[in-house]
Structures are given as structure tokens and as C-alpha cells.
Amino acid sequence: MVIELITRSELRKKIMTILYQIELYDKNKIEYDLETVIKQNTVIDSEFVKDIVFGVVTYKSEIDSLANKHLSNWSIDRLGNTDIAILRMGIYELIYTSTPPVVAINEAVELAKEYSDEKVCKMINACLDKIYKEEEK
């Protein structure tokens, strides 16, 4: 029996995919079951994945409000679905989890470097940094 360890960075890619899929379902008014979407995208049962996905869905309006407050001359709904997924996950991890802020920001930025263009990557980094600095006060 081979046990494959999956890093949290790899799990975040799965989370990004799940959040992307949910965003498409929401925009197209397609009904879905969150547990089923998670199971379709992960081969393992991960509390980390479930916590973040359910958290982002639960606090979506608060997360989007925070994003819009800190996106300079921009709004979250103008971003691409992948960028929205990355930003929401980053904000959720930053605000609602015990993940160290520098890790939450870095992980989101690394995903943005891989899946978004440079301009959006900088925008996500700046937004998360502003939220972090505000939370520190």
C-alpha cells in the first residue's frame, strides 16, 4: 500500500479548482451539493479542504466586501473566475484561520503567479497585504 502525502500547497490548488467550479455554478444558476463538488475534485478526505471551501462559501459576502474595499479602482466581480477563487481563498485563510498571515498571502500569490497574469498577481498581493495590515491594527 502506497500512502501519498499531499502538501497544503497542492490542496490549495484543489481548493482553487473547487471554488472556481462553484463560482461557475453560481453565475450560471446551476444547483450543486458542496460535498459532491469537493469529492469530485479530491481523492482524499481532507478537513483542510472542507474547512476552507465551506468557510469561503459561508463568508462569501464578507470576503467580497473586504476584497472590494481593498482593490484599488476595481471590484472582485471584474476579476476572472480563477482570480476570484484565489483571492477569496487567500482572504479566508488570512482572516478566519490560524494559518500564519505571511503563509496565507504567499500561497495565494504563488497560485496567482501560476494561474493569473502578472497584473492580477500584483493586485491580489496588494489586496491581501492591505487586509493583513488593517487586521494587525
Backbone as ProteinMPNN parsed JSONL, in Angstrom:
{"seq_chain_A": "MVIELITRSELRKKIMTILYQIELYDKNKIEYDLETVIKQNTVIDSEFVKDIVFGVVTYKSEIDSLANKHLSNWSIDRLGNTDIAILRMGIYELIYTSTPPVVAINEAVELAKEYSDEKVCKMINACLDKIYKEEEK", "coords_chain_A": {"N_chain_A": [[0.844, -1.185, 0.0], [0.62, 2.136, -0.908], [1.114, 5.221, 0.492], [0.329, 8.395, -0.249], [1.569, 11.517, 0.362], [0.077, 14.63, 0.494], [0.768, 17.959, -0.021], [-0.071, 21.034, 1.672], [0.019, 23.135, -0.099], [-0.52, 21.845, -2.521], [-3.087, 20.997, -1.921], [-4.339, 23.465, -1.803], [-4.451, 24.135, -4.495], [-6.389, 22.336, -5.319], [-8.516, 23.338, -3.819], [-8.765, 25.861, -5.011], [-9.645, 25.054, -7.544], [-12.099, 23.879, -6.882], [-13.463, 26.111, -5.787], [-13.497, 27.706, -8.051], [-15.146, 26.166, -9.731], [-17.532, 26.254, -8.24], [-18.064, 28.983, -8.388], [-18.636, 29.219, -11.132], [-20.953, 27.614, -11.246], [-22.629, 29.144, -9.568], [-22.78, 31.603, -11.006], [-24.069, 30.74, -13.278], [-26.402, 29.868, -12.306], [-26.703, 27.172, -11.5], [-27.667, 24.388, -9.704], [-26.033, 22.778, -6.969], [-24.324, 20.378, -4.872], [-22.311, 20.958, -2.211], [-20.595, 19.12, -0.845], [-20.473, 17.064, -2.747], [-19.212, 18.343, -4.925], [-16.721, 18.831, -3.77], [-15.861, 16.169, -3.319], [-15.695, 15.296, -5.971], [-13.431, 16.558, -6.823], [-11.256, 15.923, -5.226], [-9.16, 13.275, -4.17], [-8.717, 12.452, -1.679], [-9.965, 12.566, 1.692], [-10.11, 15.492, 3.078], [-9.901, 17.551, 5.819], [-8.84, 20.112, 5.854], [-9.307, 21.053, 3.233], [-12.143, 20.941, 3.183], [-12.765, 22.701, 5.33], [-11.819, 25.203, 4.364], [-13.205, 25.507, 1.89], [-15.962, 25.34, 2.684], [-15.888, 27.465, 4.476], [-15.253, 29.699, 2.829], [-17.536, 29.743, 1.208], [-19.495, 30.155, 3.164], [-18.772, 32.683, 4.249], [-18.751, 34.335, 2.071], [-19.947, 36.862, 1.247], [-18.89, 38.666, 3.155], [-16.165, 38.313, 2.654], [-15.99, 39.142, -0.051], [-16.746, 41.791, 0.272], [-14.619, 42.786, 1.82], [-12.565, 42.39, -0.04], [-13.384, 44.128, -2.141], [-13.188, 46.557, -0.829], [-10.458, 46.854, -0.646], [-9.351, 46.553, -3.16], [-7.881, 48.493, -5.435], [-9.556, 50.853, -7.323], [-11.143, 48.871, -8.541], [-13.166, 45.859, -8.672], [-14.135, 42.787, -7.121], [-15.829, 41.223, -8.705], [-15.085, 41.83, -11.258], [-12.859, 40.457, -11.791], [-11.309, 37.492, -13.196], [-12.688, 34.14, -13.024], [-10.867, 32.273, -11.908], [-9.074, 33.978, -10.626], [-10.767, 35.161, -8.775], [-11.354, 32.938, -7.189], [-8.811, 32.391, -6.09], [-8.288, 34.791, -4.689], [-10.46, 34.924, -2.864], [-9.965, 32.582, -1.359], [-7.457, 33.244, -0.286], [-8.092, 35.518, 1.286], [-9.938, 34.365, 3.057], [-8.295, 32.488, 4.377], [-6.481, 34.216, 5.548], [-8.042, 35.796, 7.307], [-9.866, 34.122, 8.729], [-8.62, 31.768, 9.613], [-6.004, 29.91, 11.352], [-3.725, 29.974, 9.938], [-0.486, 31.221, 9.42], [-0.217, 34.683, 8.635], [1.727, 35.513, 6.671], [2.151, 33.141, 5.308], [-0.412, 32.549, 4.273], [-0.764, 34.731, 2.515], [1.486, 34.417, 0.818], [0.998, 31.859, -0.311], [-1.354, 32.334, -1.781], [-0.402, 34.252, -3.589], [1.55, 32.749, -4.933], [-0.094, 30.867, -6.242], [-1.474, 32.656, -7.873], [0.635, 33.575, -9.461], [1.069, 31.312, -10.961], [-1.4, 30.826, -12.227], [-2.602, 33.206, -13.061], [-2.326, 36.447, -14.698], [0.495, 38.745, -14.579], [-0.274, 41.319, -13.728], [-2.714, 40.897, -12.365], [-1.782, 39.198, -10.398], [-0.144, 40.93, -8.907], [-2.15, 42.643, -8.038], [-3.708, 40.971, -6.401], [-1.799, 40.351, -4.444], [-1.335, 42.938, -3.362], [-3.903, 43.578, -2.378], [-4.334, 41.554, -0.41], [-2.216, 42.155, 1.266], [-2.933, 44.728, 2.177], [-5.276, 44.096, 3.59], [-4.21, 42.431, 5.564], [-2.529, 44.269, 6.921], [-4.474, 46.027, 7.894], [-5.892, 44.338, 9.599], [-3.981, 43.875, 11.494], [-3.949, 46.136, 13.051]], "CA_chain_A": [[0.0, 0.0, 0.0], [1.381, 3.377, -1.005], [0.423, 6.382, 1.042], [0.873, 9.593, -0.88], [1.344, 12.729, 1.147], [-0.257, 15.796, -0.324], [1.093, 19.17, 0.725], [-1.141, 22.032, 1.733], [0.077, 23.903, -1.358], [-1.249, 21.05, -3.511], [-4.5, 21.055, -1.53], [-4.859, 24.788, -2.174], [-4.794, 24.069, -5.926], [-7.68, 21.654, -5.361], [-9.496, 24.299, -3.295], [-8.951, 26.863, -6.058], [-10.464, 24.412, -8.578], [-13.455, 23.729, -6.328], [-14.063, 27.446, -5.7], [-13.722, 28.107, -9.448], [-16.327, 25.424, -10.185], [-18.687, 26.803, -7.518], [-18.326, 30.308, -8.97], [-19.322, 28.98, -12.412], [-22.311, 27.157, -10.931], [-23.402, 30.287, -9.051], [-23.022, 32.572, -12.085], [-24.987, 30.14, -14.25], [-27.571, 29.435, -11.536], [-26.76, 25.714, -11.517], [-27.688, 23.86, -8.338], [-24.962, 21.819, -6.682], [-24.121, 19.975, -3.493], [-20.915, 21.287, -1.902], [-19.857, 17.878, -0.533], [-20.264, 16.347, -4.005], [-18.2, 19.085, -5.686], [-15.442, 18.566, -3.108], [-15.491, 14.77, -3.592], [-15.347, 15.168, -7.389], [-12.147, 17.21, -7.09], [-10.175, 15.43, -4.366], [-9.155, 11.829, -3.965], [-8.611, 12.206, -0.242], [-10.915, 13.275, 2.536], [-9.264, 16.465, 3.768], [-10.57, 18.582, 6.634], [-8.292, 21.396, 5.412], [-10.064, 21.438, 2.033], [-13.534, 21.193, 3.576], [-12.828, 23.916, 6.149], [-11.656, 26.411, 3.543], [-14.304, 25.611, 0.917], [-17.192, 25.701, 3.394], [-15.675, 28.801, 5.036], [-15.374, 30.702, 1.765], [-18.947, 29.798, 0.824], [-20.231, 30.733, 4.297], [-18.417, 34.094, 4.463], [-18.516, 34.93, 0.749], [-20.287, 38.29, 1.156], [-17.905, 39.409, 3.958], [-14.886, 38.232, 1.933], [-16.085, 40.008, -1.224], [-16.774, 43.163, 0.767], [-13.231, 43.112, 2.172], [-11.81, 42.474, -1.297], [-13.764, 45.355, -2.845], [-12.676, 47.691, -0.056], [-9.001, 46.959, -0.78], [-8.923, 46.505, -4.56], [-7.837, 49.876, -5.913], [-10.301, 51.128, -8.555], [-11.501, 47.586, -9.123], [-14.042, 45.086, -7.794], [-13.872, 41.347, -7.26], [-16.619, 40.626, -9.788], [-14.443, 42.134, -12.542], [-11.748, 39.518, -11.953], [-11.65, 36.195, -13.783], [-13.129, 33.172, -12.021], [-9.695, 31.714, -11.221], [-8.556, 35.041, -9.749], [-11.746, 35.283, -7.689], [-11.149, 31.772, -6.315], [-7.546, 32.582, -5.367], [-8.422, 35.912, -3.76], [-11.365, 34.532, -1.768], [-9.26, 31.621, -0.515], [-6.427, 33.986, 0.442], [-8.738, 36.343, 2.313], [-10.488, 33.48, 4.083], [-7.188, 31.952, 5.192], [-5.889, 35.337, 6.288], [-8.949, 36.327, 8.329], [-10.648, 33.156, 9.5], [-7.889, 30.562, 10.018], [-4.781, 30.139, 12.13], [-2.581, 29.986, 9.03], [0.274, 32.467, 9.572], [-0.54, 35.618, 7.542], [2.724, 35.506, 5.596], [1.924, 31.91, 4.547], [-1.668, 32.72, 3.532], [-0.508, 35.67, 1.413], [2.445, 33.807, -0.102], [0.349, 30.76, -1.038], [-2.268, 32.938, -2.765], [0.424, 34.897, -4.617], [2.157, 31.68, -5.736], [-1.148, 30.373, -7.146], [-1.731, 33.714, -8.865], [1.769, 33.569, -10.407], [0.924, 30.151, -11.825], [-2.675, 30.759, -12.944], [-3.102, 34.534, -13.444], [-1.258, 37.25, -15.293], [1.321, 39.491, -13.618], [-1.049, 42.451, -13.214], [-3.664, 40.358, -11.386], [-0.962, 38.685, -9.3], [0.226, 42.096, -8.088], [-3.383, 43.15, -7.446], [-4.046, 40.041, -5.311], [-0.794, 40.569, -3.404], [-1.586, 44.24, -2.734], [-5.174, 43.478, -1.651], [-4.111, 40.74, 0.787], [-1.304, 42.903, 2.131], [-3.713, 45.798, 2.818], [-6.166, 43.457, 4.568], [-3.356, 41.995, 6.672], [-2.113, 45.453, 7.694], [-5.664, 46.53, 8.584], [-6.195, 43.383, 10.669], [-2.928, 43.991, 12.508], [-4.209, 47.306, 13.897]], "C_chain_A": [[0.889, 1.248, 0.0], [0.536, 4.515, -0.449], [1.106, 7.617, 0.468], [0.538, 10.807, -0.025], [1.1, 13.897, 0.208], [0.003, 17.034, 0.526], [-0.098, 20.112, 0.747], [-1.149, 22.889, 0.473], [-0.691, 23.169, -2.452], [-2.75, 21.052, -3.205], [-5.118, 22.391, -1.901], [-5.201, 24.847, -3.662], [-6.152, 23.394, -6.1], [-8.791, 22.608, -4.907], [-9.81, 25.353, -4.35], [-9.87, 26.305, -7.149], [-11.915, 24.286, -8.119], [-14.159, 25.086, -6.284], [-14.364, 28.008, -7.095], [-15.015, 27.464, -9.963], [-17.596, 25.975, -9.535], [-19.069, 28.17, -8.086], [-19.064, 30.167, -10.307], [-20.762, 28.532, -12.184], [-23.185, 28.322, -10.469], [-23.761, 31.265, -10.166], [-24.045, 32.059, -13.094], [-26.244, 29.568, -13.6], [-27.805, 27.924, -11.632], [-26.724, 25.23, -10.068], [-26.577, 22.829, -8.169], [-24.96, 21.5, -5.194], [-22.629, 20.15, -3.207], [-20.071, 20.048, -1.621], [-19.52, 17.115, -1.818], [-19.184, 17.025, -4.835], [-16.816, 18.827, -5.087], [-14.962, 17.144, -3.441], [-15.074, 14.556, -5.046], [-13.929, 15.682, -7.671], [-10.995, 16.742, -6.218], [-10.295, 13.928, -4.174], [-9.064, 11.474, -2.482], [-9.678, 12.997, 0.502], [-10.093, 14.229, 3.401], [-10.089, 17.508, 4.519], [-10.112, 19.975, 6.224], [-9.084, 21.92, 4.214], [-11.494, 21.809, 2.411], [-13.661, 22.493, 4.362], [-12.753, 25.173, 5.287], [-12.81, 26.568, 2.557], [-15.599, 26.041, 1.609], [-17.075, 27.106, 3.986], [-15.845, 29.903, 4.003], [-16.836, 30.852, 1.347], [-19.772, 30.49, 1.916], [-20.011, 32.242, 4.415], [-18.19, 34.86, 3.165], [-18.816, 36.433, 0.704], [-19.313, 39.145, 1.966], [-16.55, 39.447, 3.251], [-14.903, 39.174, 0.736], [-16.092, 41.48, -0.828], [-15.37, 43.637, 1.137], [-12.385, 43.288, 0.907], [-12.1, 43.789, -2.001], [-13.24, 46.604, -2.147], [-11.187, 47.931, -0.35], [-8.471, 46.778, -2.199], [-8.993, 47.931, -5.11], [-8.515, 50.019, -7.274], [-10.73, 49.858, -9.283], [-12.511, 46.919, -8.209], [-13.849, 43.607, -8.102], [-14.646, 40.732, -8.423], [-16.068, 40.942, -11.183], [-13.251, 41.214, -12.803], [-12.237, 38.245, -12.651], [-12.0, 35.212, -12.673], [-11.976, 32.537, -11.247], [-9.163, 32.72, -10.216], [-9.474, 35.237, -8.538], [-11.532, 34.155, -6.68], [-9.892, 31.951, -5.463], [-7.687, 33.676, -4.312], [-9.329, 35.554, -2.583], [-10.68, 33.56, -0.811], [-8.203, 32.337, 0.327], [-7.006, 34.823, 1.565], [-9.283, 35.466, 3.424], [-9.373, 32.963, 4.987], [-6.582, 33.031, 6.08], [-6.742, 35.746, 7.486], [-9.509, 35.262, 9.263], [-9.896, 31.9, 9.957], [-6.648, 30.931, 10.837], [-3.53, 30.058, 11.254], [-1.808, 31.29, 9.249], [0.03, 33.397, 8.368], [0.443, 35.578, 6.377], [2.558, 34.26, 4.717], [0.665, 32.046, 3.687], [-1.453, 33.625, 2.316], [0.394, 35.026, 0.371], [1.795, 32.698, -0.934], [-0.599, 31.298, -2.114], [-1.48, 33.56, -3.915], [1.07, 33.845, -5.52], [1.139, 31.067, -6.709], [-1.428, 31.387, -8.251], [-0.606, 33.771, -9.905], [1.602, 32.446, -11.424], [-0.309, 30.23, -12.727], [-3.23, 32.101, -13.42], [-1.979, 35.296, -14.139], [-0.59, 38.115, -14.214], [0.559, 40.636, -12.954], [-2.013, 41.988, -12.105], [-2.921, 39.821, -10.17], [-0.582, 39.817, -8.352], [-0.998, 42.652, -7.357], [-3.791, 42.282, -6.243], [-3.084, 40.243, -4.145], [-1.07, 41.862, -2.642], [-2.847, 44.2, -1.872], [-4.98, 42.708, -0.344], [-3.211, 41.466, 1.783], [-2.044, 44.017, 2.879], [-4.637, 45.228, 3.895], [-5.359, 43.024, 5.791], [-2.955, 43.176, 7.563], [-3.275, 46.047, 8.483], [-6.017, 45.646, 9.78], [-5.194, 43.481, 11.823], [-3.223, 45.115, 13.506], [-5.127, 46.99, 15.041]], "O_chain_A": [[1.797, 1.377, 0.821], [-0.6, 4.735, -0.867], [2.298, 7.845, 0.674], [-0.626, 11.082, 0.267], [1.84, 14.109, -0.753], [-0.482, 17.14, 1.652], [-1.016, 19.994, -0.064], [-2.211, 23.322, 0.026], [-1.425, 23.788, -3.222], [-3.578, 21.102, -4.115], [-6.289, 22.452, -2.275], [-6.144, 25.538, -4.049], [-6.965, 23.819, -6.92], [-9.857, 22.68, -5.519], [-10.972, 25.701, -4.563], [-10.768, 27.002, -7.623], [-12.843, 24.557, -8.882], [-15.314, 25.202, -6.694], [-15.364, 28.7, -7.29], [-15.863, 28.134, -10.553], [-18.617, 26.143, -10.203], [-20.25, 28.477, -8.246], [-20.007, 30.911, -10.578], [-21.681, 29.012, -12.849], [-24.324, 28.475, -10.911], [-24.905, 31.707, -10.263], [-24.792, 32.837, -13.688], [-27.039, 28.883, -14.243], [-28.93, 27.46, -11.817], [-25.847, 25.622, -9.299], [-26.23, 22.107, -9.104], [-25.51, 22.236, -4.376], [-21.788, 19.558, -3.884], [-18.947, 19.943, -2.111], [-18.418, 16.585, -1.961], [-18.322, 16.346, -5.394], [-15.848, 18.627, -5.822], [-13.802, 16.942, -3.8], [-14.203, 13.734, -5.328], [-13.306, 15.278, -8.653], [-9.853, 17.135, -6.456], [-11.392, 13.387, -4.033], [-9.305, 10.332, -2.089], [-10.218, 13.976, -0.013], [-9.449, 13.798, 4.357], [-10.871, 18.249, 3.923], [-10.903, 20.918, 6.241], [-9.482, 23.084, 4.184], [-11.998, 22.859, 2.011], [-14.556, 23.296, 4.097], [-13.542, 26.1, 5.467], [-13.339, 27.67, 2.409], [-16.254, 26.989, 1.177], [-18.052, 27.856, 3.999], [-16.497, 30.915, 4.262], [-17.316, 31.969, 1.155], [-20.641, 31.311, 1.62], [-20.958, 32.991, 4.653], [-17.526, 35.896, 3.151], [-18.012, 37.2, 0.174], [-18.941, 40.233, 1.527], [-15.871, 40.474, 3.245], [-13.949, 39.922, 0.52], [-15.509, 42.316, -1.518], [-14.98, 44.757, 0.806], [-11.59, 44.223, 0.807], [-11.177, 44.492, -2.413], [-12.892, 47.589, -2.799], [-10.716, 49.067, -0.309], [-7.262, 46.844, -2.416], [-10.08, 48.496, -5.228], [-8.106, 49.392, -8.252], [-10.681, 49.795, -10.511], [-12.7, 47.365, -7.077], [-13.451, 43.233, -9.205], [-14.153, 39.803, -9.062], [-16.534, 40.382, -12.176], [-12.701, 41.197, -13.904], [-13.436, 37.967, -12.686], [-11.647, 35.429, -11.513], [-12.102, 32.291, -10.047], [-8.837, 32.361, -9.084], [-9.007, 35.451, -7.42], [-11.528, 34.385, -5.471], [-9.908, 31.692, -4.26], [-7.254, 33.503, -3.173], [-9.001, 35.849, -1.434], [-10.8, 33.695, 0.406], [-8.07, 32.065, 1.52], [-6.471, 34.836, 2.674], [-9.116, 35.78, 4.603], [-9.491, 32.995, 6.212], [-6.218, 32.773, 7.227], [-6.21, 36.013, 8.563], [-9.61, 35.489, 10.469], [-10.484, 31.049, 10.625], [-6.303, 32.103, 10.987], [-2.41, 30.072, 11.764], [-2.414, 32.362, 9.262], [0.067, 32.952, 7.221], [0.03, 35.607, 5.217], [2.8, 34.319, 3.511], [0.678, 31.698, 2.506], [-1.912, 33.313, 1.217], [0.103, 35.082, -0.824], [2.026, 32.617, -2.14], [-0.638, 30.777, -3.229], [-1.851, 33.409, -5.079], [1.132, 34.026, -6.736], [1.469, 30.784, -7.861], [-1.598, 31.024, -9.414], [-0.863, 33.99, -11.089], [1.946, 32.599, -12.597], [-0.276, 29.756, -13.862], [-4.24, 32.124, -14.123], [-0.832, 34.849, -14.167], [-1.067, 38.194, -13.082], [0.727, 40.892, -11.761], [-2.107, 42.613, -11.049], [-3.382, 39.975, -9.039], [-0.689, 39.674, -7.134], [-0.902, 43.078, -6.206], [-4.173, 42.806, -5.196], [-3.507, 40.3, -2.991], [-1.042, 41.876, -1.412], [-2.856, 44.73, -0.76], [-5.415, 43.164, 0.713], [-3.423, 41.396, 2.993], [-1.813, 44.227, 4.07], [-4.768, 45.801, 4.976], [-5.788, 43.233, 6.926], [-3.031, 43.1, 8.789], [-3.092, 46.515, 9.607], [-6.393, 46.145, 10.841], [-5.525, 43.205, 12.976], [-2.801, 45.055, 14.661], [-5.441, 47.871, 15.842]]}, "name": "protein", "num_of_chains": 1, "seq": "MVIELITRSELRKKIMTILYQIELYDKNKIEYDLETVIKQNTVIDSEFVKDIVFGVVTYKSEIDSLANKHLSNWSIDRLGNTDIAILRMGIYELIYTSTPPVVAINEAVELAKEYSDEKVCKMINACLDKIYKEEEK"}
